[in-house]
Amino acid sequence: MTQPPFDRVLVANRGEIAVRVIRTLRRLGIRAIAVYSDADADAPHIRLADEAIRLGPAPASESYLDPEKLVAAALATGAQAVHPGYGFLSEHVGFARACADAGMVFIGPGETALEVMGDKIRAKRHVAASGVPVVPGVDDADPAPPGGRLSDDALVEASRAVGFPAIVKPSAGGGGKGMQLAHDAAELAAAIPAARRIARAAFGDDSLLVERFIERPRHIEVQILADAHGHVVHLGERECSLQRRHQKVVEEAPSPFVDADTRERLGQAACAAAASVGYVGAGTVEFLVSDASPGEFFFIEMNTRLQVEHPVTELVTGLDLVEQQVRVAAGEPLAFGQADVALRGHAVEARVYAESPERGFLPSTGDVLAWRAPTGDGVRVDAGIATGSTVTAHYDPMLAKVIAWGSDRAEALDRLDAALADTVVLGVETNLAFLRRLLALPEVREGALTTELIDALPDEPLGPASPALRAAAAGALAAAAGRAEGEAGSREGAAHAWQRETGWRPGAHRAPRVRLEPVAGVAPGPVLVELPIGARNEASAGTEASARSETSIAPDGTVWAHTNGRTAAFRPVDRRTALDARLARERGGGGTGSADPVLRAPMPGTVTAVFVADGDPVETGDAILAIEAMKMEHRMTATVTGAAFVSVAVGDQVARDQAVARIEAGAAAPEDPHEGTDRTAAADPAQAARETRSIPR
């Protein structure tokens, strides 16, 4: 057996990437050291590691984003190297420097690469000087005087030469977080302060870059590997065009759009960009390619770390990128050259998020009552959850990645769809049904992808609960009730038949009935399920569910069911509640009634902005406040015309459905649409009209 590159490596991350890195470390014979916050004390990556160190409380700023705590943990455990994963401090030059100063290897590129490529403005100038094509744009440090910066108004004026539509990007950070799209100067004026606020909160740096937005763009990225001996190779490209508000959803390798000649030119440009900063390790160079001009591409940025979507490259090349990172960081030369790299078959990855597509993709939190990963030929799952895990608002909402390989693209897509249908997550809402809908689109099957495809999709109304889902949920509730009755009977001795039996009638037996109200996954509306005799003692009796169906009941009584590739949650409703609801509907003439003047938080999170003062007059649709959680900022708007009164302040933590503001109807409205007063940054009606904005990785 060959000597492992290191004896002990600390993984400075959490979730599925920590699990994935730890698996490779252990395969290489390296002792894996995990870190965790209080929210992750029993997380899968902790159980898999050889040892684990507590960092601190749940907030990332007090745990995973604290370089001093991470370095101290590494020193305390005798780690020789630190693997940062992705996100958090993976591209933080200060963290890399702190590791080096402490005598440990940072498994990533050197400081020069991190400094240059970690700043979009500097990176763009640098690669342009190396002959790599870049998108036309302007930044707020150019043409400002030395040491100065353009004001927001001046940046708008300077951006007119770039043309519209334009996209605003924070210079620091990566993965699209804080990006804002503007179709004209008015939208740009609103987008700039919003982008600054997000960038300042996320990266501590609110400098911005404005670039021309490429129409019908495709997002193509190239994986590179480089060692400390001057060798740089590329491993082909990945298609990452299926994005929702700049956040990647589905990725694949190779791209169905890129031909062999373009692949070679993209690869050469990526290698040139990496070589220009003396890059060492695994990295990704991202490009925009116009769907209308396949041979033309532009540099976007370089991610100086492992990418979320790296598994598709691994499946088509047969390489373990984490192993390559570790070996290169230990000083080993690459064991292969460009001529040795061959792409075999096709791979597609889908990101499973804890979010509710039917509620505008708002994040979902809660306890995972059941988790079952799919299996099958060519299927791989990278997950950071287990049954019993808790999904909190402190971290990114991605739960797992489901990846499928096939001999061709059609087979890979078919395998991925089957795997998603067989993926079970009960207890929190997910995007699994949305992913399957996306994969079934003709444009996706044909490979006609652009970064605008998902955002242009019409809302898909929820369908009714299938008989299989209704019966599975009702059967689980009846079985639980039967167990509870049995336990009560055993405690009380021989109970009277009137207390012991249900559904009993003189001369007959009425089948038990269960009233359900859908909570998630299916269209709302009361459901009455009549079960066959004995169903309350047999959870699956009388259902149409397959043998792979699963159900779980949450502590609050909500029942979750998965069967035939669909998941839904129901709440049991007693007869009195059902009657009251029916009478209320009848009194209201069957309509939905007037809008609720009380605004309630759609998700747990942090108040990031308040746009009005108490008593301010507002009109329906005016922005009242913004809440951010799990990389999404949601703008809450007035539901009626009147006077606004806000019960929270910037920085407050709020719970889902918590009342945060109310609108007192009847107050005089302004003649012009209300623009509000942002207590953290200037607001604008064009931006206020946007209710939900994703802040992608």
C-alpha positions as CSV (number, residue, x, y, z in Angstrom):
1,M,0.0,0.0,0.0
2,T,1.3,3.4,-1.0
3,Q,2.0,6.0,1.7
4,P,-1.0,8.5,2.0
5,P,-0.2,12.1,1.2
6,F,-1.0,13.2,4.7
7,D,-1.7,11.5,8.0
8,R,-4.4,13.8,9.3
9,V,-6.6,16.3,7.5
10,L,-9.2,18.6,9.0
11,V,-12.3,19.2,6.9
12,A,-13.4,22.8,7.5
13,N,-17.0,22.4,6.3
14,R,-20.3,20.7,6.9
15,G,-23.1,18.9,5.1
16,E,-22.8,16.8,2.0
17,I,-19.4,18.3,1.0
18,A,-17.9,17.4,4.3
19,V,-19.2,13.8,4.0
20,R,-17.9,13.6,0.4
21,V,-14.4,14.8,1.4
22,I,-14.2,12.5,4.4
23,R,-15.0,9.5,2.3
24,T,-12.0,10.1,0.0
25,L,-9.7,10.8,3.0
26,R,-10.6,7.6,4.7
27,R,-10.2,5.7,1.4
28,L,-6.7,7.1,1.1
29,G,-5.9,6.0,4.7
30,I,-5.9,9.6,6.0
31,R,-7.4,10.3,9.4
32,A,-10.4,12.6,8.9
33,I,-11.1,15.3,11.4
34,A,-14.5,17.0,11.3
35,V,-15.7,20.3,12.8
36,Y,-19.3,21.1,13.9
37,S,-21.5,23.8,15.3
38,D,-24.1,23.1,17.9
39,A,-26.7,22.7,15.2
40,D,-24.6,19.9,13.7
41,A,-23.7,18.0,16.8
42,D,-25.2,14.8,15.4
43,A,-24.8,15.4,11.7
44,P,-23.7,12.6,9.3
45,H,-20.3,14.2,8.7
46,I,-19.6,13.9,12.4
47,R,-20.5,10.3,12.6
48,L,-18.4,9.5,9.5
49,A,-15.2,11.3,10.7
50,D,-12.5,9.7,12.8
51,E,-12.8,12.5,15.3
52,A,-14.7,15.8,15.6
53,I,-14.2,19.2,17.2
54,R,-16.9,21.6,18.3
55,L,-16.5,25.1,16.9
56,G,-19.3,27.0,18.6
57,P,-23.0,28.1,18.4
58,A,-25.1,27.5,15.3
59,P,-24.6,30.8,13.5
60,A,-22.0,30.4,10.8
61,S,-20.3,33.6,11.9
62,E,-19.6,32.0,15.3
63,S,-18.5,28.6,13.9
64,Y,-17.7,27.7,10.3
65,L,-16.8,31.3,9.4
66,D,-14.4,31.8,12.2
67,P,-10.8,31.3,10.9
68,E,-9.3,31.4,14.4
69,K,-11.5,28.6,15.7
70,L,-10.8,26.5,12.7
71,V,-7.0,26.9,12.9
72,A,-7.2,26.2,16.6
73,A,-9.1,23.0,16.0
74,A,-6.6,21.9,13.4
75,L,-3.7,22.5,15.7
76,A,-5.4,20.8,18.6
77,T,-5.9,17.6,16.6
78,G,-2.5,17.6,14.9
79,A,-3.8,18.1,11.4
80,Q,-1.2,18.5,8.7
81,A,-3.6,20.0,6.2
82,V,-7.0,21.6,6.0
83,H,-9.6,20.9,3.3
84,P,-12.1,23.8,3.0
85,G,-14.7,22.2,0.9
86,Y,-16.7,24.8,-0.9
87,G,-18.5,27.9,0.4
88,F,-17.7,29.3,3.8
89,L,-13.9,30.0,3.9
90,S,-12.9,28.0,0.9
91,E,-11.8,31.1,-1.1
92,H,-10.8,33.2,1.9
93,V,-7.2,34.3,1.5
94,G,-7.0,35.2,5.1
95,F,-7.9,31.7,6.1
96,A,-5.4,30.2,3.7
97,R,-2.7,32.5,5.1
98,A,-3.6,31.6,8.7
99,C,-3.3,27.9,7.9
100,A,0.1,28.5,6.3
101,D,1.3,30.6,9.2
102,A,0.3,27.8,11.6
103,G,2.4,25.3,9.6
104,M,-0.5,23.5,7.9
105,V,-1.2,23.0,4.2
106,F,-4.3,24.7,2.8
107,I,-5.8,22.3,0.2
108,G,-6.4,24.9,-2.3
109,P,-4.5,27.4,-4.5
110,G,-1.9,29.9,-3.3
111,E,-2.5,33.4,-2.0
112,T,-2.0,35.1,-5.4
113,A,-4.7,33.0,-7.1
114,L,-7.1,33.6,-4.2
115,E,-6.5,37.3,-4.2
116,V,-6.7,37.8,-7.9
117,M,-9.6,35.4,-8.7
118,G,-11.5,36.1,-5.5
119,D,-12.2,39.6,-6.7
120,K,-14.3,39.7,-9.9
121,I,-13.1,43.1,-11.0
122,R,-9.4,42.2,-10.6
123,A,-9.9,38.8,-12.1
124,K,-11.6,40.2,-15.2
125,R,-8.8,42.7,-15.8
126,H,-6.1,40.0,-15.1
127,V,-7.4,37.4,-17.5
128,A,-8.2,40.0,-20.2
129,A,-4.5,40.9,-20.1
130,S,-3.8,37.2,-20.7
131,G,-5.9,37.2,-23.8
132,V,-9.0,35.5,-22.4
133,P,-12.2,37.1,-23.8
134,V,-14.3,39.0,-21.2
135,V,-17.8,40.5,-21.1
136,P,-18.0,44.3,-21.6
137,G,-18.5,46.0,-18.2
138,V,-17.6,48.6,-15.7
139,D,-16.8,48.6,-12.0
140,D,-17.2,51.2,-9.3
141,A,-13.4,51.6,-8.9
142,D,-12.9,52.4,-12.6
143,P,-12.8,55.2,-13.8
144,A,-12.9,56.5,-10.2
145,P,-9.9,58.5,-9.0
146,P,-7.2,56.5,-7.3
147,G,-8.3,55.3,-3.9
148,G,-11.8,56.4,-4.6
149,R,-15.0,54.8,-5.8
150,L,-17.9,55.8,-8.0
151,S,-21.0,56.8,-6.3
152,D,-24.2,54.8,-7.1
153,D,-25.4,57.5,-9.4
154,A,-22.1,57.7,-11.2
155,L,-22.0,54.0,-11.6
156,V,-25.4,54.1,-13.2
157,E,-24.1,56.7,-15.7
158,A,-20.9,54.8,-16.4
159,S,-22.9,51.7,-17.0
160,R,-24.9,53.3,-19.8
161,A,-22.0,52.6,-22.2
162,V,-22.2,48.9,-21.3
163,G,-25.8,48.7,-22.5
164,F,-28.9,47.0,-21.2
165,P,-29.9,44.6,-19.9
166,A,-27.1,44.7,-17.4
167,I,-26.2,42.5,-14.5
168,V,-24.8,43.8,-11.2
169,K,-22.4,41.6,-9.3
170,P,-20.6,41.9,-6.0
171,S,-16.9,42.0,-6.7
172,A,-16.1,39.8,-3.7
173,G,-17.6,36.4,-3.1
174,G,-18.8,34.0,-5.8
175,G,-21.5,31.7,-7.2
176,G,-23.9,34.5,-8.1
177,K,-24.8,35.6,-4.6
178,G,-26.2,39.1,-4.6
179,M,-26.5,39.3,-8.4
180,Q,-29.2,41.8,-9.7
181,L,-30.6,42.0,-13.2
182,A,-31.5,45.5,-14.6
183,H,-33.3,46.1,-17.9
184,D,-32.9,49.9,-17.8
185,A,-31.3,52.7,-15.8
186,A,-34.2,52.9,-13.4
187,E,-33.9,49.3,-12.5
188,L,-30.1,49.6,-12.2
189,A,-30.5,52.5,-9.8
190,A,-32.6,50.2,-7.6
191,A,-30.5,47.1,-8.0
192,I,-27.2,48.7,-7.0
193,P,-28.1,49.5,-3.4
194,A,-29.7,46.1,-3.0
195,A,-26.6,44.4,-4.3
196,R,-24.4,46.5,-2.0
197,R,-26.4,45.5,1.0
198,I,-26.2,41.8,0.2
199,A,-22.5,42.0,-0.6
200,R,-21.7,43.9,2.6
201,A,-23.6,41.4,4.7
202,A,-22.2,38.3,3.0
203,F,-18.6,39.3,2.2
204,G,-17.8,42.5,4.1
205,D,-17.1,44.2,0.8
206,D,-19.8,46.1,-1.1
207,S,-17.8,46.9,-4.3
208,L,-19.7,46.1,-7.5
209,L,-19.2,45.2,-11.1
210,V,-21.8,45.9,-13.8
211,E,-21.6,43.8,-17.0
212,R,-23.7,43.5,-20.1
213,F,-26.2,40.7,-19.8
214,I,-25.8,38.2,-22.6
215,E,-29.1,37.4,-24.1
216,R,-30.1,33.7,-24.3
217,P,-26.9,32.8,-22.4
218,R,-25.6,29.3,-21.6
219,H,-23.4,28.9,-18.5
220,I,-20.5,26.7,-19.4
221,E,-17.7,26.0,-17.0
222,V,-14.4,24.1,-17.4
223,Q,-12.8,22.0,-14.7
224,I,-9.0,22.4,-14.4
225,L,-6.3,20.7,-12.4
226,A,-2.9,22.1,-11.8
227,D,0.1,21.0,-9.8
228,A,3.1,22.8,-8.3
229,H,5.4,21.6,-11.2
230,G,3.8,23.7,-13.9
231,H,1.3,21.2,-15.3
232,V,-2.2,22.4,-16.1
233,V,-4.9,20.2,-17.6
234,H,-8.6,20.6,-18.2
235,L,-11.2,17.9,-17.7
236,G,-13.8,19.1,-20.2
237,E,-16.8,21.3,-19.6
238,R,-20.0,21.2,-17.6
239,E,-23.3,22.7,-18.7
240,C,-24.8,24.7,-15.8
241,S,-27.4,26.7,-17.6
242,L,-30.4,25.4,-15.7
243,Q,-30.5,28.0,-13.0
244,R,-33.2,29.7,-10.9
245,R,-32.3,33.3,-10.3
246,H,-28.6,32.7,-10.8
247,Q,-28.6,29.6,-8.5
248,K,-27.7,26.4,-10.3
249,V,-30.3,23.6,-10.1
250,V,-29.3,20.9,-12.6
251,E,-25.8,20.4,-14.1
252,E,-24.4,18.0,-16.6
253,A,-21.2,16.9,-18.3
254,P,-20.4,17.2,-21.1
255,S,-22.5,20.0,-22.5
256,P,-25.0,19.0,-25.2
257,F,-24.2,22.3,-26.9
258,V,-20.4,22.3,-27.1
259,D,-18.7,20.7,-30.0
260,A,-15.1,19.3,-30.0
261,D,-13.5,22.4,-31.5
262,T,-15.2,24.8,-29.0
263,R,-14.4,22.4,-26.1
264,E,-10.7,22.6,-27.0
265,R,-10.8,26.4,-27.2
266,L,-12.7,26.7,-23.9
267,G,-10.2,24.3,-22.3
268,Q,-7.2,26.3,-23.6
269,A,-8.7,29.6,-22.3
270,A,-9.4,28.0,-18.9
271,C,-5.8,26.6,-18.6
272,A,-4.4,30.0,-19.6
273,A,-6.5,31.8,-16.9
274,A,-5.2,29.3,-14.3
275,A,-1.6,29.5,-15.4
276,S,-1.7,33.3,-15.3
277,V,-2.0,33.2,-11.5
278,G,0.3,30.2,-10.9
279,Y,-2.7,28.1,-9.9
280,V,-2.3,24.9,-7.9
281,G,-5.1,22.5,-7.2
282,A,-8.7,22.0,-8.6
283,G,-10.5,25.0,-9.9
284,T,-13.3,26.0,-12.3
285,V,-13.2,28.7,-14.9
286,E,-16.7,29.9,-15.8
287,F,-17.8,31.2,-19.2
288,L,-21.0,32.6,-20.8
289,V,-21.7,31.3,-24.3
290,S,-24.4,32.9,-26.4
291,D,-27.0,30.4,-27.7
292,A,-27.1,32.5,-30.8
293,S,-23.3,32.4,-31.3
294,P,-22.0,29.0,-30.2
295,G,-18.4,29.8,-31.1
296,E,-18.2,33.0,-29.0
297,F,-17.6,32.8,-25.2
298,F,-16.8,35.2,-22.4
299,F,-15.0,34.7,-19.1
300,I,-17.2,35.2,-16.0
301,E,-15.1,34.3,-13.1
302,M,-12.8,31.6,-11.7
303,N,-13.9,29.6,-8.6
304,T,-10.7,28.7,-6.7
305,R,-12.2,25.6,-5.0
306,L,-14.1,22.5,-5.7
307,Q,-17.6,23.1,-7.2
308,V,-20.9,21.7,-6.0
309,E,-21.3,20.0,-9.4
310,H,-17.9,18.3,-9.5
311,P,-19.5,14.8,-9.4
312,V,-20.6,14.9,-13.0
313,T,-17.0,15.5,-14.1
314,E,-15.9,12.6,-11.9
315,L,-18.4,10.3,-13.4
316,V,-17.4,11.0,-17.0
317,T,-13.6,11.1,-16.4
318,G,-13.3,8.4,-13.8
319,L,-11.2,10.7,-11.6
320,D,-11.6,11.5,-7.9
321,L,-11.2,15.3,-7.8
322,V,-10.8,15.4,-4.0
323,E,-8.0,12.8,-4.2
324,Q,-6.3,14.9,-6.9
325,Q,-6.6,18.0,-4.7
326,V,-5.0,16.2,-1.8
327,R,-2.1,14.8,-3.8
328,V,-1.4,18.1,-5.5
329,A,-1.4,19.9,-2.2
330,A,1.1,17.4,-0.8
331,G,3.5,18.3,-3.7
332,E,2.9,15.4,-6.0
333,P,2.8,16.0,-9.7
334,L,-0.2,15.1,-11.8
335,A,0.0,11.5,-12.8
336,F,-1.5,12.2,-16.2
337,G,-1.4,14.7,-19.0
338,Q,-4.0,16.4,-21.3
339,A,-3.8,13.6,-23.8
340,D,-4.8,11.0,-21.1
341,V,-8.1,12.8,-20.3
342,A,-11.1,11.2,-22.0
343,L,-14.8,11.8,-21.5
344,R,-17.0,8.6,-21.3
345,G,-20.8,8.7,-21.4
346,H,-22.9,11.4,-19.8
347,A,-23.7,12.5,-16.3
348,V,-26.5,14.8,-14.9
349,E,-26.8,16.1,-11.3
350,A,-29.8,17.6,-9.6
351,R,-29.6,19.6,-6.4
352,V,-32.2,18.7,-3.8
353,Y,-33.2,21.7,-1.7
354,A,-35.3,22.2,1.4
355,E,-37.6,24.7,-0.2
356,S,-41.3,25.0,-1.3
357,P,-41.6,25.7,-5.1
358,E,-45.4,26.3,-4.7
359,R,-44.6,29.1,-2.3
360,G,-42.1,30.9,-4.5
361,F,-39.2,28.5,-3.5
362,L,-39.1,29.8,0.0
363,P,-36.8,27.7,2.2
364,S,-38.3,25.0,4.4
365,T,-37.0,24.1,7.9
366,G,-37.8,21.3,10.3
367,D,-36.9,17.8,11.3
368,V,-36.2,15.1,8.7
369,L,-38.6,12.4,9.7
370,A,-37.4,10.0,7.0
371,W,-34.6,10.0,4.5
372,R,-34.0,7.3,1.9
373,A,-31.4,7.7,-0.8
374,P,-32.2,6.2,-4.2
375,T,-30.2,3.3,-5.7
376,G,-29.8,1.8,-9.2
377,D,-27.4,1.5,-12.1
378,G,-25.3,4.6,-12.6
379,V,-26.9,6.4,-9.6
380,R,-24.8,8.3,-7.0
381,V,-26.0,10.3,-4.1
382,D,-24.0,12.9,-2.1
383,A,-26.0,13.8,1.0
384,G,-25.5,15.7,4.2
385,I,-28.7,14.5,6.0
386,A,-30.1,11.5,7.7
387,T,-33.3,10.5,9.4
388,G,-33.5,12.6,12.5
389,S,-31.5,15.5,11.0
390,T,-32.7,19.1,11.6
391,V,-32.8,21.5,8.8
392,T,-32.3,25.0,10.2
393,A,-32.3,28.5,8.7
394,H,-28.6,29.0,9.6
395,Y,-27.2,27.3,6.5
396,D,-27.7,26.7,2.8
397,P,-30.9,24.8,2.1
398,M,-29.3,22.1,-0.1
399,L,-29.9,18.7,1.4
400,A,-28.3,16.4,-1.2
401,K,-27.2,15.9,-4.8
402,V,-28.6,13.1,-6.9
403,I,-26.4,12.2,-9.8
404,A,-26.9,9.7,-12.6
405,W,-24.5,8.4,-15.3
406,G,-25.6,6.9,-18.6
407,S,-23.9,5.7,-21.8
408,D,-25.6,8.7,-23.5
409,R,-27.5,11.8,-22.4
410,A,-31.0,10.2,-22.8
411,E,-30.1,7.3,-20.5
412,A,-28.6,9.6,-17.9
413,L,-31.7,11.8,-17.8
414,D,-34.0,8.7,-17.5
415,R,-31.9,7.3,-14.7
416,L,-31.9,10.6,-12.9
417,D,-35.7,11.0,-13.1
418,A,-36.1,7.4,-11.8
419,A,-33.7,8.2,-8.9
420,L,-35.5,11.4,-8.0
421,A,-38.8,9.5,-7.9
422,D,-37.3,7.1,-5.5
423,T,-35.8,9.7,-3.2
424,V,-37.6,10.1,0.1
425,V,-37.5,13.2,2.3
426,L,-40.3,13.4,4.8
427,G,-40.6,16.2,7.3
428,V,-39.5,19.2,5.2
429,E,-40.7,20.4,1.9
430,T,-38.3,19.9,-1.0
431,N,-38.0,20.6,-4.7
432,L,-38.1,17.0,-5.8
433,A,-41.3,17.3,-7.7
434,F,-40.1,20.5,-9.4
435,L,-36.9,18.7,-10.5
436,R,-38.8,15.9,-12.1
437,R,-41.1,18.4,-13.9
438,L,-38.0,20.3,-15.1
439,L,-36.3,17.2,-16.5
440,A,-39.5,16.3,-18.4
441,L,-39.5,19.6,-20.4
442,P,-39.0,19.1,-24.1
443,E,-36.3,21.9,-24.1
444,V,-34.3,20.0,-21.4
445,R,-34.7,16.6,-23.1
446,E,-33.5,18.2,-26.4
447,G,-30.6,20.1,-24.7
448,A,-32.0,23.6,-25.7
449,L,-30.9,25.2,-22.4
450,T,-30.4,28.8,-21.3
451,T,-30.0,30.4,-17.9
452,E,-33.4,32.0,-18.4
453,L,-35.4,28.8,-19.0
454,I,-36.4,28.1,-15.4
455,D,-37.3,31.7,-14.6
456,A,-39.5,31.9,-17.6
457,L,-41.5,28.8,-16.6
458,P,-45.2,29.4,-15.8
459,D,-46.3,28.6,-12.3
460,E,-47.5,25.0,-12.1
461,P,-50.7,24.7,-10.0
462,L,-50.6,21.9,-7.4
463,G,-52.7,18.8,-8.4
464,P,-55.0,17.0,-6.1
465,A,-53.7,14.3,-3.8
466,S,-53.8,10.9,-5.5
467,P,-55.8,8.0,-4.0
468,A,-52.5,6.4,-3.1
469,L,-51.2,9.4,-1.2
470,R,-54.5,9.9,0.6
471,A,-54.8,6.3,1.6
472,A,-51.2,6.1,2.7
473,A,-51.5,9.1,4.9
474,A,-54.9,8.1,6.3
475,G,-53.7,4.6,6.9
476,A,-50.7,5.8,8.9
477,L,-52.9,8.0,11.1
478,A,-55.4,5.2,11.6
479,A,-52.6,2.8,12.5
480,A,-51.1,5.3,15.0
481,A,-54.6,5.7,16.6
482,G,-55.0,1.9,16.8
483,R,-51.7,1.6,18.6
484,A,-52.6,4.4,21.0
485,E,-55.9,2.7,21.8
486,G,-54.2,-0.6,22.3
487,E,-51.7,1.0,24.7
488,A,-54.5,2.8,26.6
489,G,-56.5,-0.4,26.8
490,S,-53.6,-2.4,28.2
491,R,-53.1,0.2,30.8
492,E,-56.7,0.4,31.8
493,G,-57.5,-3.3,31.7
494,A,-60.7,-4.5,30.1
495,A,-62.4,-1.4,28.6
496,H,-66.0,-1.2,27.7
497,A,-66.8,-2.0,24.1
498,W,-68.2,1.6,23.7
499,Q,-64.7,2.9,24.5
500,R,-62.8,0.2,22.7
501,E,-64.5,0.0,19.3
502,T,-64.9,2.7,16.6
503,G,-67.2,2.8,13.6
504,W,-69.7,0.5,15.4
505,R,-73.3,0.7,14.5
506,P,-76.3,-1.6,15.5
507,G,-76.3,-4.4,13.0
508,A,-73.3,-3.1,11.0
509,H,-69.8,-1.7,11.1
510,R,-69.0,1.7,9.4
511,A,-65.5,1.9,8.0
512,P,-63.4,4.4,9.9
513,R,-63.0,7.8,8.3
514,V,-60.1,10.1,8.4
515,R,-60.3,13.8,7.6
516,L,-57.2,15.4,6.1
517,E,-56.2,18.9,5.2
518,P,-53.2,19.1,2.7
519,V,-50.2,21.0,4.1
520,A,-47.6,20.6,1.3
521,G,-47.1,18.9,-2.0
522,V,-50.7,18.8,-3.2
523,A,-53.6,21.3,-3.8
524,P,-55.4,22.5,-0.7
525,G,-58.9,21.4,0.2
526,P,-60.4,19.0,2.7
527,V,-60.0,15.3,2.0
528,L,-62.2,12.6,3.6
529,V,-60.8,9.1,3.4
530,E,-62.8,6.0,4.2
531,L,-60.7,3.0,5.2
532,P,-61.6,-0.6,5.0
533,I,-62.2,-2.6,8.2
534,G,-58.9,-3.3,10.1
535,A,-57.0,-0.5,8.3
536,R,-56.3,1.2,11.5
537,N,-54.2,-1.7,12.5
538,E,-52.4,-2.0,9.2
539,A,-50.8,1.2,7.8
540,S,-50.7,0.0,4.2
541,A,-54.1,-1.8,4.0
542,G,-56.3,-0.8,1.1
543,T,-53.8,1.7,-0.4
544,E,-52.7,1.9,-4.0
545,A,-49.1,2.7,-2.8
546,S,-46.2,0.7,-4.1
547,A,-44.1,-1.5,-1.8
548,R,-41.6,1.4,-1.6
549,S,-44.1,3.9,0.0
550,E,-43.2,5.4,3.3
551,T,-45.1,7.5,5.9
552,S,-44.1,9.4,9.0
553,I,-46.0,11.4,11.6
554,A,-44.5,14.6,13.0
555,P,-44.8,15.5,16.7
556,D,-47.4,18.1,15.7
557,G,-49.6,15.4,14.1
558,T,-48.8,16.2,10.5
559,V,-48.5,13.1,8.5
560,W,-46.0,12.8,5.6
561,A,-46.4,10.3,2.8
562,H,-44.3,9.2,-0.2
563,T,-45.6,6.8,-2.8
564,N,-45.3,6.4,-6.5
565,G,-42.7,9.1,-6.8
566,R,-44.8,11.8,-5.0
567,T,-44.6,13.3,-1.5
568,A,-47.3,15.2,0.4
569,A,-48.1,16.3,3.9
570,F,-51.5,16.3,5.5
571,R,-52.9,17.5,8.8
572,P,-55.7,15.6,10.5
573,V,-58.8,17.6,11.0
574,D,-61.5,16.8,13.6
575,R,-65.2,17.0,12.7
576,R,-65.8,20.3,14.5
577,T,-63.0,22.0,12.7
578,A,-64.1,20.7,9.4
579,L,-67.7,21.9,10.0
580,D,-66.5,25.3,11.0
581,A,-64.4,25.6,7.9
582,R,-67.3,24.5,5.7
583,L,-69.6,27.0,7.3
584,A,-67.1,29.8,6.9
585,R,-66.7,29.0,3.2
586,E,-70.5,29.0,2.8
587,R,-70.8,32.3,4.5
588,G,-68.1,33.7,2.3
589,G,-69.9,32.6,-0.8
590,G,-67.2,30.2,-1.7
591,G,-64.6,33.0,-2.3
592,T,-61.3,33.5,-0.7
593,G,-62.5,36.6,1.2
594,S,-60.6,39.9,1.6
595,A,-56.9,40.1,1.9
596,D,-55.3,39.6,5.3
597,P,-54.1,43.0,6.6
598,V,-51.5,41.2,8.8
599,L,-48.2,40.4,7.2
600,R,-46.6,37.2,8.4
601,A,-43.1,36.0,7.8
602,P,-43.1,33.4,5.0
603,M,-40.0,31.7,6.4
604,P,-37.8,31.9,9.5
605,G,-34.9,34.3,9.0
606,T,-33.5,37.7,9.7
607,V,-35.0,41.1,8.9
608,T,-32.6,42.8,6.6
609,A,-34.5,46.0,5.7
610,V,-37.5,48.0,6.7
611,F,-38.9,50.3,4.0
612,V,-41.5,52.3,5.8
613,A,-42.0,54.2,9.1
614,D,-45.0,53.5,11.3
615,G,-48.0,55.2,10.0
616,D,-46.7,55.7,6.4
617,P,-49.4,55.4,3.8
618,V,-49.0,52.5,1.4
619,E,-50.7,51.0,-1.6
620,T,-51.3,47.3,-2.4
621,G,-48.0,45.9,-3.6
622,D,-45.7,48.4,-1.9
623,A,-42.6,47.0,-0.2
624,I,-42.8,46.9,3.6
625,L,-39.8,44.9,4.8
626,A,-37.3,42.3,3.7
627,I,-36.4,39.0,5.4
628,E,-33.4,36.9,4.5
629,A,-32.8,33.2,5.3
630,M,-30.7,30.4,3.7
631,K,-29.4,32.7,0.9
632,M,-32.8,34.1,-0.1
633,E,-34.2,37.5,0.5
634,H,-38.0,37.9,0.5
635,R,-39.7,41.3,0.2
636,M,-43.0,41.5,1.9
637,T,-45.5,43.8,0.3
638,A,-48.7,45.5,1.4
639,T,-51.8,43.4,0.9
640,V,-54.2,46.3,1.1
641,T,-54.1,50.1,0.9
642,G,-53.8,51.9,4.2
643,A,-51.3,52.9,6.9
644,A,-48.4,50.5,7.6
645,F,-47.2,49.6,11.1
646,V,-44.1,47.3,11.5
647,S,-43.5,45.2,14.6
648,V,-39.9,44.2,13.9
649,A,-36.6,46.0,13.3
650,V,-33.6,45.3,11.1
651,G,-31.6,42.4,12.6
652,D,-34.5,40.8,14.3
653,Q,-34.9,37.0,14.0
654,V,-38.4,36.0,13.0
655,A,-40.2,32.6,12.9
656,R,-42.3,31.3,10.0
657,D,-45.9,32.8,10.1
658,Q,-44.8,35.3,12.8
659,A,-46.8,38.6,12.4
660,V,-44.3,41.3,11.4
661,A,-46.5,44.1,10.2
662,R,-50.1,45.2,9.7
663,I,-51.8,47.5,7.3
664,E,-54.6,49.6,8.7
665,A,-57.0,49.9,5.8
666,G,-58.7,53.2,5.1
667,A,-55.7,55.6,5.4
668,A,-55.2,57.9,2.5
669,A,-52.8,56.6,-0.1
670,P,-50.3,58.8,-1.8
671,E,-50.9,60.0,-5.3
672,D,-47.8,58.3,-6.6
673,P,-46.7,54.7,-5.8
674,H,-45.1,54.6,-2.4
675,E,-41.3,54.4,-2.4
676,G,-40.8,54.0,1.3
677,T,-37.8,54.7,3.4
678,D,-35.2,52.0,3.6
679,R,-33.5,52.2,7.0
680,T,-30.5,50.4,5.6
681,A,-30.2,51.5,2.0
682,A,-32.1,53.6,-0.5
683,A,-35.2,51.9,-2.0
684,D,-36.8,52.3,-5.3
685,P,-40.3,51.3,-6.6
686,A,-38.9,49.3,-9.5
687,Q,-37.0,47.1,-7.0
688,A,-39.8,47.1,-4.4
689,A,-42.0,45.4,-7.0
690,R,-39.8,42.3,-6.7
691,E,-41.0,40.2,-3.9
692,T,-38.5,37.4,-3.8
693,R,-34.9,37.4,-4.8
694,S,-32.6,34.4,-4.7
695,I,-29.1,34.8,-3.4
696,P,-27.3,31.8,-5.0
697,R,-24.1,30.1,-4.3
